[in-house]
Amino acid sequence: MAAKKVLVAYQTKGGVAGEYAAIVADVLRASGLEVDVVDLKQEGRPDIAPYGAVVIGSGVRLGRWYGRAKRMLRRDYGERPVAIFLASGGAGDPKTYDESREKYLTRVLAKRPHLRVVAAEAFGGRYVMRGTVVDDHRQPDRVRAWAGELAGKLKG
């Protein structure tokens, strides 16, 4: 079953997960899907009824997903396909990518077998301290490629 309308819901603090959500939405729209983007900080529990698929994005800070994004993982999406992405400084470093993916995706999703996850990926983030960028591991090209693969899965 192809998803005609997709919800991209994200929570960000430093802005990277929001940047990634916009990239994902743009790629999905370019593939012909209708997409709504929701900042979970502004709308904590969006209505999922109109959507055939859901994409959940989160940043990671101090070793934790952001709360509203993680709460989205508790919801019952029925047979809707769910895709998940996150932004983490460790995921952008080849030396710590596998560890970040295991900790923030594999372990988290193992506790949520009710989700029909069709795609999940960890991308690099950015660390800002007192207004100064300390580390910048953003990966917009990887996000675009992942979103392109996701579009194919959602269009059936």
C-alpha positions in Angstrom: 0.0 0.0 0.0 1.5 3.3 -1.0 1.4 6.2 1.4 0.0 9.3 -0.3 0.3 11.7 2.6 3.3 11.6 5.0 3.8 13.3 8.4 7.4 14.3 9.2 7.4 15.1 12.9 10.6 16.1 14.6 12.1 17.7 17.8 15.2 19.7 17.7 17.1 21.9 20.1 20.2 22.9 18.1 18.4 23.0 14.8 20.0 20.0 13.0 17.0 17.6 13.3 14.8 20.4 11.9 17.2 20.9 9.0 17.1 17.2 8.3 13.3 17.1 8.6 13.1 19.9 5.9 15.4 17.9 3.6 13.4 14.7 4.1 10.2 16.6 3.3 11.6 18.2 0.2 12.8 14.9 -1.2 9.5 13.2 -0.4 7.6 16.0 -2.1 9.9 15.9 -5.1 9.0 12.2 -5.5 5.3 13.1 -5.6 4.2 12.5 -2.0 2.2 15.0 0.0 4.1 16.0 3.1 3.3 17.9 6.3 6.1 18.9 8.7 5.4 19.3 12.4 7.8 20.7 15.0 7.0 18.6 18.1 8.1 21.4 20.4 5.2 23.5 19.0 2.7 20.6 18.5 3.4 17.9 21.0 1.0 15.3 19.8 0.0 15.7 16.1 -3.1 14.0 14.8 -1.9 11.0 12.7 -5.3 10.1 11.2 -4.8 11.8 7.8 -1.4 10.2 7.1 -0.5 7.0 5.4 3.1 7.1 6.8 5.0 8.8 9.6 8.6 9.9 9.8 10.0 10.7 13.3 13.1 12.7 13.8 15.0 13.6 16.9 18.2 15.2 18.0 20.3 13.5 20.7 21.8 15.4 23.6 23.6 14.1 26.6 23.0 10.5 25.4 19.2 10.9 25.1 16.5 11.3 22.5 14.4 14.5 22.9 11.3 13.7 25.0 8.5 14.6 22.6 10.1 12.7 19.7 10.7 9.6 21.9 7.0 9.8 23.0 6.1 9.5 19.3 7.6 6.1 19.4 5.0 4.9 21.9 2.1 5.7 19.7 0.1 3.0 17.8 0.5 3.6 14.0 -1.3 0.5 13.1 -0.1 -0.7 9.7 1.4 2.6 8.7 5.0 2.5 7.7 7.2 4.4 10.1 10.7 5.9 9.4 13.0 7.2 12.0 16.1 9.5 11.8 18.2 11.2 14.4 21.0 13.7 14.6 23.9 12.9 16.9 27.4 14.1 16.9 28.7 10.6 17.3 26.8 9.4 14.3 28.7 11.8 12.1 32.1 10.4 13.1 33.0 7.1 11.3 34.8 5.9 14.5 31.7 6.2 16.6 28.9 5.8 14.0 28.2 2.1 14.7 28.1 2.7 18.5 25.7 5.6 18.0 23.4 3.7 15.7 23.3 0.8 18.1 22.7 2.9 21.2 20.2 5.4 19.7 18.4 3.3 17.1 18.8 -0.4 17.4 18.3 -0.6 21.2 15.5 2.0 21.2 13.6 0.3 18.4 14.0 -3.2 19.9 11.8 -2.0 22.8 9.1 -0.9 20.4 8.2 -4.0 18.3 4.7 -2.5 17.6 6.2 -0.1 15.1 6.4 -1.1 11.4 9.8 0.5 10.8 10.7 0.6 7.1 13.8 2.8 7.5 15.9 4.1 10.4 19.2 6.0 10.2 21.5 8.1 12.4 23.2 11.1 10.9 25.8 13.5 12.2 24.8 16.5 14.3 26.4 19.7 15.5 27.6 20.7 18.9 27.3 24.4 19.9 28.6 25.8 23.1 27.8 29.3 24.1 26.9 30.3 20.6 30.1 28.8 19.1 30.1 25.7 16.9 32.5 23.2 18.5 31.9 20.2 16.3 29.9 20.1 13.0 29.2 16.7 11.6 26.1 17.5 9.6 25.4 15.2 6.7 22.8 16.7 4.4 23.9 14.6 1.4 23.4 11.4 3.3 20.0 12.6 4.5 19.0 13.3 0.9 20.1 9.8 -0.2 18.3 8.2 2.7 15.1 10.2 2.0 15.3 9.2 -1.7 15.4 5.5 -0.7 12.5 6.1 1.8 10.4 7.7 -0.9 10.7 4.6 -3.0 9.5 2.5 -0.1 6.6 4.7 0.7 5.4 5.0 -2.9 5.3 1.2 -3.1 
